[in-house]
């Protein structure tokens, strides 16, 4: 054994080192903990948020499209309802023009060749059609925006039905002693037909047009209506002449009818009633009790061959003071028939002094003989 072998302690063999586990760069304990707990990396969370945002956006878009679609459907339905109302109302008005107005005035135009009761029956059939038009209008599906138009439409059609009914009611009276009154009532019924045209043109049609325009509806036709054909029907004399062929001494604006014309004064009374009145006598002094407003009762006769219209009777009181003149009119007188007219003078006449009273039936067109139209009386009014 050598020197060195004895003096140097034995050397311990070196233990080999284990390889160290490689750790990802940038990794932390917290990251490993989250990974161990089951969480994903940051990229996964960002993608999840993007997906959620896209889903919400898609849902919002669908909702918007749904709202727009529903609104479009509602708007379309509302517009269609307005168009339907206009077309349905127009159909009723067209029927009123063709099946009521035209038929009515065709019948009235041929009245002279038809018996009054037959004419009444035919006109009543027209009235049934007019009533049906009212019922059809009441049954319309009326959009809220058309309520004003609907009210005016019902008024229009109701006036027409009522006017036709009133005309039919009076037709049998044209052949009797009530002819004058019947003619006046028929002319009055004609004013309802004229009024229906005014209401339609000034209310119904403008309301419908404005409502369609307000709702963006253009190009729709709103039916016009002219039910009443001739304003001459408003004159009782014209109505009687057209319906009976009798009378018609003068049509508005026209010349007198052939034949004689005129009136004759029969008698004049003064008093509050025909039963207690004092009859005046020409050529003598008549003493009459005076009231605060005495009335003259004038009897006269149509002595011509024609009915006369707008006949005026005039009373004048002349004294030393200002003359008193009053006048009253009669719509129509019948050929050969007598009439009685009461004319209040509207004031107290001169008391206790003779006055001249002149009573006249004013000349009518075509009248030639005026010798029996006027009478003068001397009267003393006393208390």
VOVOBA-553567 format. One record per residue (C-alpha): residue in one letter; x, y negated, z negated. Coordinates in steps of 0.05 Angstrom, whole numbers, plus 5000, padded with zeros to 4 digits. Layout:
residues N
AXYZ...
//
This chain:
residues 383
X500050005000X502749335018X503548734975X497648395007X493248994999X494148964924X493548214911X487547994959X480348144938X476148534986X472148115036X464248185035X461248345102X457047765131X449447895136X446747745204X441647155208X434447255232X432446885293X428446265274X421146225305X420645685355X415445155337X411944745390X414544065396X410043545367X405944065330X403943895259X401444265200X394643925208X394044155280X395744855261X390544815206X385144575255X387145115304X386845635249X379945365229X377245485299X377144755327X379044605400X384244135425X382643385436X381343495510X375443955496X371943425452X372742895505X369643345557X363843495511X362442745502X362642645578X357743215588X353042915537X353342225570X351842515638X345942905610X343042285577X343941885640X340442415681X334742445632X334041685633X333941695709X328642235710X324441835661X325041195702X323141565765X317241875729X314841195704X315640885773X312041465804X306241435755X305740675763X305740755838X300241265834X296040825788X297140215834X295140625894X288940885859X287040175838X287939915909X283940485938X278340355889X278039615910X278039815984X272640325972X268339805936X269139315993X267239836045X261240096005X258639405990X259539216062X255439816084X249639616039X249738896064X250039126137X243939566123X240438966091X241738556154X239639086204X234239486168X231038946126X232038256158X231538466230X225538916219X222038406176X222437836225X220938286284X214438476248X212837756231X214137546303X208938036327X203937886272X198837556319X197638226353X197338636288X191638696238X193438356171X192939006131X197039386181X202238836180X202438856105X203439606105X209239546154X212538986114X211839396051X215839946084X221339436096X220739236023X222039966003X228539946043X230439296008X229139615940X233540205960X239139725977X238739455906X239040155877X245040335920X248639715897X247239875824X250240565834X256840315862X263340495827X265539785809X272939655793X273939165736X276638625782X270238655824X265238525768X263837805789X262738025861X258138575838X253738115797X252937635856X251538215903X245938475859X242937775856X243237725932X239738385944X234638275889X232537605919X231537945986X227338505957X223038015917X222237545977X219838106022X214938335968X211937635961X211137576036X207638246040X202838055983X200337436020X199437716090X192137946081X190137246058X192136916123X185537096156X181036806102X179536156066X186036226028X190236156091X193235486070X195335746002X198036386032X202136016084X205135576029X206936185987X210036546046X214235926061X216135915987X218336645991X222636466050X226736016005X228936635966X231436946030X235236316047X238136295976X240637015984X244836796043X247736216004X249636655945X252837175990X256936686030X259036255971X259836785917X260037515939X264637456000X269636965968X270037395905X271538025944X276637675989X280237365929X280538015891X283438395950X288637845960X290537825886X291938575889X296238525950X291038825997X290938516066X287638676132X281038916101X274638656133X269538346086X262638376118X258937726131X251437666123X246037226152X239237486130X234936866141X234536706216X230836046221X229635476172X223035316206X220035886165X220635426105X214934996134X207935266115X205035026181X210235376222X209236016181X201736006193X202435846267X207336426277X203336926237X196236756260X196836336322X191935846290X193035126272X200034876278X198134156296X205433966300X211834356290X217733986259X220933556312X216033786365X210233466402X202933536378X199434176398X194134136453X187133936431X184233396387X187433156322X185332736263X181232646200X174832296177X173831976109X167532246076X167131926007X171031575952X169831615877X173131295817X173531635750X177132155708X173632755740X169332885801X163333045756X163332375720X166431935773X162831335805X161731405880X163630765917X158930465969X161430036026X158029356036X156129235963X159629065898X161229685858X161929615782X166530145754X168730265681X176130145677X180930585640X188330495630X189730935690X183631045734X183831555791X180831535860X177932195885X177932205961X173832696002X175832766075X175333266132X179933516186X175533356246X180433576300X181734246334X188534346300X191134446230X195133846207X201233816162X204033296114X197532906112X197832266072X192131896037X193131176015X189330735965X190629975961X187729485911X188128755931X186628155887X189627485872X195627815840X200628315867X197228875908X197129575880X198530125931X199030865917X199631455965X199132205959X200432756009X197233426026X201733966055X196534216104X189234126125X185334636164X181434476227X174134356209X175234416134X174033896079X179333696028X179033325962X184932935935X185532585867X190131975867X191731635800X193730905810X198630935751X196730255720X190929835696X187429475752X185028745747X179228715698X172728315708X174428025777X172428295846X178028665882X178328975951X179729725952X182030026018X182230786025X185631086087X187331776113X193731606150X194031756224X197132426244X200932556308X196232626367X190432276332X186731796377X180231616342X181831216279X174930906268X173131386212X179831416177X179130796133X173830476088X173729826049X170129735982X168829145936X169829355863X169529025795X173029405740X169929255673X170929485601
//
